[in-house]
Every structure is written in structure tokens, then in C-alpha cells.
């Protein structure tokens, strides 16, 4: 029995450490997932707190996992883990049985698992942690209290420092479809092996004050226009498809004319894209970094664009900063959140392929990569895309 207790202790501890580390690598991702849950539940006004909650939760998973292995404050830690896993089980169960949101993000974007797998995992963990609580007297500290406390202190600093780095610069391990080496051009397309949803046109009529649904193949025998009033029609999914979503969704770039310029931009030999989701939350010296990047790109005759969900605000902020001649393209904010975990994030693309990317105060570190590109003759520059939201465009 004592060997079983230790095996379960190690298994649970390592699983929480792994889960916490994966999410701590990208705390903003968990923050967005929490916001998805709030949207599904119709809860508003708490999005400003999800990032702090994400950082705390990720840090606790790492700390608690190590504390369980070390035997530090074992009774308190097991009780806290039990409470946490019960809450996780509720969330994963809700996702599994309702399909909203599509997944719980339990292991972040680096290890996506199905809602069913997440739910089963959490149910098993509830029993394992409850077993450890029952046998807590058999769990002894590995080291003296002072050593364990020092270890937990170091682990706490590490778990917070890892997330600070990811939020300030970019995740250390990039698991998103916008990572270096990936082709945005390919990732915005439907996968080659995609199987579309099987749908059937469904009619909704009102009869005697009640809604009645039916398809074209099974009209009611008593159907007539006097007793049935047509309300609407929609495509009902009768069989879900498979692998029928592109890796990158909502990535459509357009200027003030609303013409889709995505492909034209992605086809440029070299282009610098600077993603700014929210100007209020951007780093304090973002305008200096942007001006530096724009100057370096212009010296190489490389186009440089601002990508944002707030084109009107971008125009005001750029004018205030004295930055001229840089076009602004709008994009769905969800796509920007995926592309730019840090505000701002700068990309260098070559024919739609991500050559390099830097975030936050490090966006100027894109300069060495730009400097290696041969200057493009002006005669080879692409034709103007369209009238984008540019400061000095007529």
C-alpha cells in the first residue's frame, strides 16, 4: 500500500507541475479561455481580472505540484488541490456536455486535448487526490522544513518569473499557428483532408402559437398556409465534420475601403506587420519602437503595416506620436489576440511565411533580421494595395 501511495503522489504532483508549466508558458492564452467561459455564461465586467487569475492559477498548480512531491504543508496542499480539481471537473464537464466553449484549454495550445479526455482526466484526479487525503498521514516530507520552504520559495519565484517573461516578451515555447517557420498563407486555408459538416435545410413555422421544425423531406401531413406561418429557415448540422477548421481563423486584413487585402500582403516578398490589439495596454514606448522599425523597413524598401482592431484609434495614436506614412489595416481582434500575445508584436514575413517575430519592448530586436535582407529596388515594389487608414494618405 505504501508504494501505491507514493506512486499516486508522484503522478498527481508531476501532472499538476506539467499542467501549470504548459499554461504558464502562455498565461494570456488561459486568460482568453476564461473570457470565453464568461461569454458563454453571459457574465460581463470581469475580463480585466482574468489575466491576474490566470497567473495565480498557473503558479499555484506548479507550486502545489512541487509541494506535494516535497511533502511541504501536505494537508493544506491536498485540500487545496482537491478544491481546485473539483472546480476543474465542473468546467471540463460543462464543456464536454454542452460543447461550449469547444475545449477547456486545460493544457494550453501546446497540448490540445478533447473535452471528453479533459473531463475523464479530472474525474480520475478527484479520486486520486481524495485517496491521498485519506492516506495523508503516510505522506512524509522529503527534506527538513527549512529546506522545503526554501525550495518552495524558489519555485514560486520561477513560476511567476516565467509568466512575467511570457507577458512582457512572448512565450518561450511558441505553440501557436503564427510561430516562426509557419506559413500564414497555408494556415488560413481549410485543411486538405477536411470533411465538412453534413447539414440539412430546416424550416421553422408557427402553428397555433407553437414553433414547429421540419425539413423539406418531412413536411407535416396537415401543412397549409392558413394554419402554418413561416418564421425562418436555417442549416441544421446532422453530422459533424472533421478537421474542418483552418489553423488560423479570422485573419482578414482590410483598410478603410473594406477591400480584402490579405492575399496581396501575404504575397509580398518581404513585409513587416506590427500587431497592436489595444493601444491603452501597449508598452509605454511602443511608438518609438514602431518608428524605428518603420525607418529600417523603408531603408530596405519593405512595406510596414499596423494591424489592429481599432483603426480609428490607431490613426489618432500614430498622429499623436508623429508617425507618418504607415498604413493601418484592420483585423478581427480574436485573430490579433492569437497572433500577438504581447502588445505590440512585430512580424517579418516573406511570402506569407513567418521569418521572425518579437513582442513588447523587444520588437526592435527585429532590426538585425531586417538588416540581412537585400534592399529591394523600388521598381520591384508591389503596387499600392488600396486606400488603407494611413496618416498621410489622401
Backbone torsions as a table, in degrees:
resi	resn	phi	psi	omega
1	UNK	NA	-39.5	-176.9
2	UNK	-64.7	-31.7	177.6
3	UNK	-69.8	-38.4	177.6
4	UNK	-62.6	-42.1	179.2
5	UNK	-60.5	-43.8	-178.4
6	UNK	-69.2	-37.6	178.0
7	UNK	-62.4	-45.7	179.6
8	UNK	-64.9	-40.1	177.9
9	UNK	-58.6	-47.6	-179.2
10	UNK	-66.4	-43.3	-178.9
11	UNK	-61.0	-48.3	-179.5
12	UNK	-65.5	-43.8	-179.4
13	UNK	-61.4	-47.0	-179.4
14	UNK	-65.3	-37.2	-179.7
15	UNK	-64.7	-41.8	178.4
16	UNK	-69.3	-38.1	177.4
17	UNK	-62.6	-46.2	-179.5
18	UNK	-63.0	-46.1	179.8
19	UNK	-60.4	-44.2	-179.9
20	UNK	-66.3	-40.8	-179.7
21	UNK	-65.4	-42.2	-179.3
22	UNK	-61.6	-43.2	-179.4
23	UNK	-77.3	-31.8	178.5
24	UNK	-67.5	-24.5	175.2
25	UNK	-63.3	-25.3	-179.1
26	UNK	-145.8	69.9	-177.2
27	UNK	-62.1	-27.3	179.0
28	UNK	-65.4	-32.7	178.8
29	UNK	-62.3	-43.9	177.8
30	UNK	-66.9	-35.6	177.3
31	UNK	-59.8	-44.2	178.4
32	UNK	-65.9	-35.3	179.1
33	UNK	-66.1	-39.2	176.4
34	UNK	-61.8	-39.7	178.7
35	UNK	-64.0	-33.7	176.2
36	UNK	-62.4	-43.3	177.4
37	UNK	-61.1	-42.9	178.8
38	UNK	-61.9	-39.5	178.2
39	UNK	-63.8	-43.0	179.8
40	UNK	-62.5	-40.4	-177.7
41	UNK	-83.8	-5.3	-179.8
42	UNK	73.0	25.3	179.2
43	UNK	-95.0	126.7	-176.4
44	UNK	-122.4	156.8	174.6
45	UNK	93.6	3.1	-177.4
46	UNK	-114.8	5.0	-177.2
47	UNK	-64.0	-26.6	-179.7
48	UNK	-71.5	-13.1	-176.6
49	UNK	-104.5	-7.3	-174.3
50	UNK	-67.3	-33.4	-178.8
51	UNK	-67.2	-44.3	178.3
52	UNK	-62.3	-41.1	178.7
53	UNK	-65.2	-38.4	178.3
54	UNK	-62.2	-47.2	-179.5
55	UNK	-61.1	-44.7	-179.1
56	UNK	-65.0	-42.6	-178.3
57	UNK	-66.1	-44.1	179.5
58	UNK	-63.2	-43.8	179.3
59	UNK	-63.0	-41.2	-179.3
60	UNK	-63.7	-40.8	179.5
61	UNK	-59.6	-44.1	-179.8
62	UNK	-66.1	-48.0	-177.9
63	UNK	-63.6	-45.3	-178.0
64	UNK	-66.1	-37.1	178.3
65	UNK	-62.1	-45.7	177.4
66	UNK	-67.9	-38.2	179.7
67	UNK	-61.7	-37.9	178.1
68	UNK	-65.5	-42.3	178.9
69	UNK	-66.2	-39.1	-177.7
70	UNK	-81.1	-20.6	-176.7
71	UNK	79.9	27.9	-179.6
72	UNK	-87.3	123.9	-179.3
73	UNK	46.8	52.3	-166.4
74	UNK	-59.6	-43.1	-177.9
75	UNK	-64.4	-46.6	178.9
76	UNK	-61.6	-44.8	-177.4
77	UNK	-62.7	-43.0	-179.0
78	UNK	-65.2	-41.4	177.7
79	UNK	-61.9	-43.5	179.7
80	UNK	-65.2	-39.9	177.5
81	UNK	-64.3	-38.3	179.5
82	UNK	-65.0	-43.3	178.1
83	UNK	-62.8	-43.2	-179.0
84	UNK	-64.3	-44.2	-176.4
85	UNK	-71.3	-28.9	174.7
86	UNK	-65.8	-41.4	177.2
87	UNK	-64.8	-42.6	177.3
88	UNK	-60.9	-40.7	-179.0
89	UNK	-62.7	-39.0	176.5
90	UNK	-61.2	-45.9	-177.9
91	UNK	-66.0	-46.1	-179.5
92	UNK	-68.3	-35.3	176.6
93	UNK	-65.4	-41.1	178.2
94	UNK	-61.7	-44.6	179.4
95	UNK	-64.1	-41.5	-177.8
96	UNK	-65.7	-45.2	-174.3
97	UNK	-83.4	-24.2	-179.3
98	UNK	-104.7	-23.0	-176.5
99	UNK	76.4	12.6	-178.3
100	UNK	-131.9	124.6	-15.3
101	UNK	-65.7	-179.7	-171.8
102	UNK	-63.4	-37.9	175.4
103	UNK	-145.4	162.8	-174.3
104	UNK	-88.4	-11.9	-178.5
105	UNK	68.9	31.3	-174.9
106	UNK	-61.2	-33.6	178.2
107	UNK	-118.0	24.1	177.5
108	UNK	66.6	-163.1	-178.8
109	UNK	-83.5	-13.4	-178.4
110	UNK	-75.7	-26.1	-179.2
111	UNK	-141.9	73.1	-179.9
112	UNK	-68.5	130.2	176.9
113	UNK	-128.4	158.3	-176.8
114	UNK	-70.8	159.5	178.7
115	UNK	-61.6	-36.0	179.3
116	UNK	-64.3	-46.1	179.0
117	UNK	-62.3	-41.5	179.1
118	UNK	-61.5	-44.1	-178.2
119	UNK	-64.9	-46.2	179.6
120	UNK	-61.6	-42.6	178.4
121	UNK	-57.0	-45.8	-177.4
122	UNK	-69.6	-36.6	177.1
123	UNK	-62.0	-44.4	178.6
124	UNK	-62.2	-41.8	179.9
125	UNK	-64.6	-34.1	176.5
126	UNK	-57.4	-46.3	-179.3
127	UNK	-68.6	-39.4	-179.1
128	UNK	-66.1	-42.9	-179.9
129	UNK	-70.4	-37.9	175.8
130	UNK	-61.1	-37.6	177.0
131	UNK	-63.9	-42.9	178.3
132	UNK	-64.2	-35.9	177.2
133	UNK	-64.0	-39.3	178.5
134	UNK	-64.9	-38.4	-176.6
135	UNK	-104.6	26.4	-174.4
136	UNK	-60.2	-28.0	-179.5
137	UNK	-67.5	-16.2	179.5
138	UNK	-91.3	-1.2	-178.9
139	UNK	-99.0	109.5	-176.9
140	UNK	-107.3	150.1	177.4
141	UNK	-61.9	144.6	178.2
142	UNK	-77.2	-34.0	-177.7
143	UNK	-130.2	178.4	176.6
144	UNK	-65.7	157.2	-174.7
145	UNK	-56.8	-40.4	-178.4
146	UNK	-65.1	-41.0	179.3
147	UNK	-66.1	-45.0	178.7
148	UNK	-61.0	-42.4	179.8
149	UNK	-63.4	-42.1	177.9
150	UNK	-63.4	-41.4	179.2
151	UNK	-62.6	-43.5	179.4
152	UNK	-64.7	-37.2	177.9
153	UNK	-62.3	-45.1	179.1
154	UNK	-64.7	-41.7	179.4
155	UNK	-63.9	-37.8	177.8
156	UNK	-63.0	-45.8	178.1
157	UNK	-60.9	-41.4	-179.8
158	UNK	-64.1	-45.0	-176.8
159	UNK	-65.5	-34.3	177.3
160	UNK	-78.0	-40.7	-179.5
161	UNK	-63.8	-38.5	177.9
162	UNK	-60.3	-42.5	-178.7
163	UNK	-73.6	-35.0	176.1
164	UNK	-60.0	-44.1	179.3
165	UNK	-62.1	-46.4	-178.4
166	UNK	-62.8	-36.1	-178.3
167	UNK	-79.3	-24.0	-177.9
168	UNK	-91.8	-34.4	-174.7
169	UNK	-118.0	-60.2	174.9
170	UNK	167.9	158.4	176.8
171	UNK	-56.2	141.8	179.5
172	UNK	-63.3	-44.5	176.8
173	UNK	-106.4	115.5	-177.5
174	UNK	-90.9	112.0	-179.6
175	UNK	-109.1	8.9	-176.6
176	UNK	-88.9	159.4	-178.4
177	UNK	-67.7	-8.4	178.0
178	UNK	-94.5	12.8	-175.0
179	UNK	-69.1	162.0	-178.7
180	UNK	-58.4	136.5	-179.5
181	UNK	95.0	-17.4	180.0
182	UNK	-82.2	150.4	176.2
183	UNK	-97.5	114.2	176.6
184	UNK	-64.6	-36.1	178.6
185	UNK	-55.8	-44.3	-179.7
186	UNK	-74.2	-37.5	-173.6
187	UNK	-76.5	-14.2	175.9
188	UNK	-89.3	-4.1	178.6
189	UNK	-91.9	157.0	175.4
190	UNK	-68.1	137.6	178.8
191	UNK	-56.0	147.6	-177.8
192	UNK	-61.3	-33.3	-177.5
193	UNK	-97.0	21.3	-177.8
194	UNK	-67.3	138.1	174.3
195	UNK	-113.0	113.5	-175.8
196	UNK	-69.2	161.3	174.8
197	UNK	-64.4	144.9	173.8
198	UNK	-94.6	118.4	-175.7
199	UNK	-122.3	161.6	176.2
200	UNK	-137.0	138.0	179.5
201	UNK	-68.1	125.0	-178.2
202	UNK	-117.5	131.6	179.8
203	UNK	-100.0	142.5	176.2
204	UNK	-119.3	116.5	178.3
205	UNK	-118.7	159.9	175.3
206	UNK	-109.7	129.2	177.4
207	UNK	-132.3	118.2	179.5
208	UNK	54.5	41.1	176.1
209	UNK	81.7	1.6	-179.2
210	UNK	-118.3	144.1	177.8
211	UNK	-78.8	134.9	178.1
212	UNK	-125.7	127.3	179.6
213	UNK	-109.6	140.7	175.6
214	UNK	-162.6	162.2	179.2
215	UNK	-99.9	175.8	-179.5
216	UNK	-65.2	-23.3	-177.1
217	UNK	-86.2	-15.6	-176.7
218	UNK	-132.6	51.1	175.1
219	UNK	-59.2	143.0	177.4
220	UNK	-59.3	145.7	-178.6
221	UNK	-63.4	-29.7	-177.7
222	UNK	-96.9	18.6	-174.9
223	UNK	-64.6	132.5	171.5
224	UNK	-159.8	157.5	-173.8
225	UNK	-71.4	-15.2	-179.6
226	UNK	-78.2	-37.6	-176.9
227	UNK	-100.0	-19.0	179.7
228	UNK	-110.7	128.6	178.4
229	UNK	-111.6	122.9	-177.6
230	UNK	-70.7	128.1	179.7
231	UNK	-106.6	-53.1	-177.7
232	UNK	-167.5	176.0	173.6
233	UNK	-141.8	151.7	179.8
234	UNK	-154.4	164.3	177.7
235	UNK	-90.4	114.9	-179.3
236	UNK	-95.6	128.0	179.4
237	UNK	-76.6	117.6	179.0
238	UNK	-100.6	-21.6	175.9
239	UNK	-149.8	118.1	-177.5
240	UNK	-66.3	142.9	177.5
241	UNK	-79.4	-168.6	-178.0
242	UNK	-142.4	133.5	177.8
243	UNK	52.8	41.0	-174.0
244	UNK	-108.8	31.6	175.2
245	UNK	-129.2	134.5	177.5
246	UNK	-67.4	155.7	179.5
247	UNK	-64.0	-34.8	178.1
248	UNK	-114.2	121.1	-177.9
249	UNK	-111.6	146.1	173.3
250	UNK	73.5	12.3	-178.5
251	UNK	-86.2	87.1	178.6
252	UNK	-132.0	121.1	-175.1
253	UNK	-104.5	128.2	179.3
254	UNK	-148.8	151.2	178.2
255	UNK	-97.5	-156.5	-174.4
256	UNK	-69.9	-17.6	176.6
257	UNK	-84.4	-5.5	179.5
258	UNK	64.5	18.2	175.3
259	UNK	-81.1	133.6	-179.6
260	UNK	-69.8	112.3	-178.9
261	UNK	-108.3	12.9	-173.7
262	UNK	-56.4	-54.8	-175.5
263	UNK	-64.5	-38.2	-179.5
264	UNK	-63.6	-38.4	179.0
265	UNK	-70.5	-42.3	-178.2
266	UNK	-70.0	-19.2	179.7
267	UNK	-87.0	-7.0	179.5
268	UNK	-65.6	143.1	-178.7
269	UNK	-59.5	-42.3	176.2
270	UNK	-144.4	138.5	177.8
271	UNK	-155.6	143.2	177.0
272	UNK	-106.5	124.0	177.2
273	UNK	-113.4	129.0	178.9
274	UNK	-115.9	110.3	-177.8
275	UNK	-89.5	125.1	174.7
276	UNK	-132.2	105.4	-177.9
277	UNK	-75.4	-45.7	-174.8
278	UNK	-138.5	116.3	-176.4
279	UNK	-69.6	-27.5	179.3
280	UNK	-69.0	-28.3	-177.4
281	UNK	-102.2	3.6	179.3
282	UNK	-70.8	156.6	178.6
283	UNK	-58.0	149.0	-171.3
284	UNK	-59.5	-32.0	-177.8
285	UNK	-106.3	28.8	-176.3
286	UNK	-58.7	-37.8	-176.1
287	UNK	-64.8	-34.6	177.6
288	UNK	-67.5	-41.5	179.7
289	UNK	-65.9	-41.2	179.9
290	UNK	-64.3	-43.5	179.5
291	UNK	-61.6	-38.6	178.9
292	UNK	-65.9	-43.7	178.7
293	UNK	-64.6	-43.2	179.8
294	UNK	-60.4	-42.8	180.0
295	UNK	-62.6	-44.8	-179.8
296	UNK	-63.9	-39.7	179.1
297	UNK	-66.2	-41.8	-179.6
298	UNK	-63.1	-36.3	178.9
299	UNK	-63.8	-26.0	177.9
300	UNK	-98.6	4.7	-175.7
301	UNK	58.5	39.0	177.0
302	UNK	-104.4	132.2	178.1
303	UNK	-69.4	143.5	-179.8
304	UNK	-130.0	127.4	-175.7
305	UNK	-128.4	149.0	170.4
306	UNK	-95.0	130.1	177.4
307	UNK	-113.9	121.9	-174.9
308	UNK	-152.7	162.4	173.3
309	UNK	-94.6	-1.9	-177.6
310	UNK	-123.8	67.2	-176.0
311	UNK	-60.3	-38.7	179.7
312	UNK	-65.2	-44.0	178.2
313	UNK	-65.1	-37.7	178.8
314	UNK	-60.3	-42.0	179.9
315	UNK	-60.8	-42.0	179.5
316	UNK	-67.3	-44.4	-177.1
317	UNK	-66.5	-40.3	179.2
318	UNK	-66.4	-40.0	178.1
319	UNK	-64.7	-40.7	179.4
320	UNK	-63.2	-35.6	-178.7
321	UNK	-84.4	-5.0	179.4
322	UNK	74.3	26.2	179.7
323	UNK	-96.5	118.6	-177.1
324	UNK	-115.9	156.6	170.8
325	UNK	76.0	16.7	177.4
326	UNK	-112.8	122.8	-176.6
327	UNK	-76.9	148.4	-179.7
328	UNK	-116.7	128.5	176.6
329	UNK	-119.1	137.8	-179.7
330	UNK	-91.8	151.4	-178.2
331	UNK	-149.9	156.0	178.0
332	UNK	-58.9	135.4	-174.8
333	UNK	-66.1	-27.3	177.8
334	UNK	-66.2	-41.5	178.1
335	UNK	-65.4	-37.7	178.9
336	UNK	-66.8	-38.7	177.9
337	UNK	-60.7	-35.1	177.7
338	UNK	-74.2	-41.5	-177.7
339	UNK	-73.6	-32.3	-172.9
340	UNK	-127.2	88.0	175.9
341	UNK	-69.6	-19.4	176.8
342	UNK	-120.7	145.2	-175.5
343	UNK	-107.7	108.6	1.3
344	UNK	-91.8	172.4	173.0
345	UNK	-132.0	131.6	-177.7
346	UNK	-110.6	139.0	-179.9
347	UNK	-121.2	146.7	165.5
348	UNK	-114.7	118.5	-179.6
349	UNK	-111.5	145.1	171.5
350	UNK	-127.3	109.2	-177.0
351	UNK	54.3	41.0	176.4
352	UNK	84.6	-4.8	-179.5
353	UNK	-94.3	134.4	179.7
354	UNK	-75.5	109.2	179.1
355	UNK	-85.0	-40.8	179.7
356	UNK	-158.0	156.3	177.1
357	UNK	-151.6	141.6	178.7
358	UNK	-138.7	149.9	-177.4
359	UNK	-125.3	157.7	174.6
360	UNK	62.4	-136.7	-178.3
361	UNK	-70.4	-6.7	-178.7
362	UNK	-95.7	6.8	-177.4
363	UNK	-63.3	-25.5	178.0
364	UNK	-69.8	-14.1	177.1
365	UNK	-71.7	-1.2	173.5
366	UNK	-76.4	-15.9	-175.7
367	UNK	-58.7	-44.8	179.4
368	UNK	-59.1	-37.0	178.7
369	UNK	-67.7	-41.8	178.7
370	UNK	-63.2	-37.3	-176.9
371	UNK	-64.9	-22.1	-179.7
372	UNK	-80.7	-9.9	-177.7
373	UNK	-83.8	129.2	177.0
374	UNK	-61.0	143.2	178.9
375	UNK	-62.6	129.8	-178.3
376	UNK	-84.8	126.5	175.8
377	UNK	-58.1	140.5	-177.6
378	UNK	-60.8	-27.5	-179.7
379	UNK	-68.2	-18.5	-179.0
380	UNK	-98.1	2.4	-179.2
381	UNK	-69.8	148.5	178.3
382	UNK	-66.5	153.6	177.8
383	UNK	-66.0	155.9	178.8
384	UNK	-53.5	135.1	-175.0
385	UNK	-69.8	-51.5	-178.6
386	UNK	-178.7	-179.8	176.2
387	UNK	-80.9	92.7	179.4
388	UNK	-82.9	174.6	178.5
389	UNK	-78.8	76.3	-178.3
390	UNK	-103.7	149.6	-176.3
391	UNK	-62.8	-42.1	-173.1
392	UNK	-111.8	17.3	174.9
393	UNK	-75.4	146.3	179.0
394	UNK	-71.8	NA	NA
